[in-house]
Amino acid sequence: MLYIAQSLAMATSESCKHFRELVVAQRSGLLHIHFQRRWQRRTLYELMRALDLASADAAIKLVVLSGEFSAACGGETEPLALTQGQEKRSRRTAAQEKAVGSRDSEEQYIHEKAANFVMRSLAKKLLVHRKLLVAFVENQCVGLGLSVCSLCDLVFATESSAFVPAFSHLDPCTKVGPGWTVPHIHWLLRLGDQASSSTALQCGFVAGVVREPQEFWHRVDQYLRLPSASLLATKRLLLRPWQDSLLTDLREEGTPMAAQRRHLARSSL
């Protein structure tokens, strides 16, 4: 068993090197996932892969997400944007644009379906993750960054951080009301369009506010001294009442029948 655990730890350490958008590091029970730049579509896929690494390694007790949480909607660079065919559309004449209007509508439907599939997959992975998930926000938390934080077990922030739940920063795919936005909507109603770290603490979104990042990492070191069973017990106690029902809805939302209902509803508009 010891040999297997050591082999898994070595495999995880080696796998941490194969990321481009994220900096992933492992040390004595901790997997640290750092968002180092503006989020791209690859960022979301790498995040899911990093979460899988943590789940598979018995030596990891805690996962910390930190870095750039400002993932707002921004055209071609938006994390959920589909860039395929954009160059061809830009060369159309006015007559051609009118002729292919229905095709554009279908492309929008495809985008919504693909974007929501990615976020539904990520949301399910965060909700059922086996390790304690902690997000640490040092600057602005916007758009998908806030969506991800809302699905973590604990969120810590610096005094200078700010939270922007406004839906105007999210991809248009949210207009169809996908289930993964439920936690985001919940905190939008509690925090408003923008909130400071102290307001987020009062509303319960943030578990603690620190002056310096060192204070947060000192707290992480204290968590790592606890047995894995204690951290898992903490995770169970932190489960919010809506999480089980949300997970059920997300699973049902991914069925072919649900997809057909959404397509028919959109066609009737």
DASUL-V143271 format. One line per field, one symbol per residue. ss: DSSP state (H for helix, E for strand, L for the rest). psi: psi as a letter, one per 40 degrees, with the letter a starting at -180 (. if undefined). burial: b if it has 24 or more other C-alpha atoms within 12 Angstrom, else e. Layout:
BEGIN
ss->???
psi->???
burial->???
END
This chain:
BEGIN
ss->LHHHHHHHHHHHHHHLLLLLLEEEEEELLEEEEEELLLLLHHHHHHHHHHHHHHHHLLLLLEEEEEELEEELLLHHHLLLLLLLLHHHHHLLLHHHHHHLHHHHHHHHHHHHHHHHHHHHHHHHHHHLLLLEEEEEELLEEEEHHHHHHHLLLEEEEELLLEEELLHHHLLHHHHHLLHHHHHHHHHHHHHLLLEEHHHHHHHLLLLEEELLHHHHHHHHHHHHLLLHHHHHHHHHHLLLLHHHHHHHHHHHHLLHHHHHHHHHHHHLL
psi->dddddddddddddddeefiddihhihhgehhhhhheahhidddddddddddddddehdehdhhhhibheggihfbdehdeiheheddddeeiiddddddfdddddddddddddddddddddddddddeieihhhhhhdbihibddddddeeidihiiideiihgeheeeiieeedefideeddddddddddadiiiddddddeedhdihididddddddddddeeiiddddddddddehidedddddddddddeidddddddddddde.
burial->eeeeeeeebeebbebbeebbbbbbbbbebbbbbbbeebbbbebbbbbbbbbbbbbbbbbbbbbbbbbbbbbbbeeeebbbbbeeeeeeeeeeeeeeeeeeeeeeeeebbebbbbbbbbbbbbbbbbbbbbbbbbbbbbbbbbbbbbbbbbbbbbbbbbbebbbbbbbebbbbbbebebbbbbbbbbbbeebebbbbbbbbbeeebbbbbbeebeebbeebeebbeeeeeebeeebeeeeeeebeebbeebbebbeeeebeebeeeeeee
END
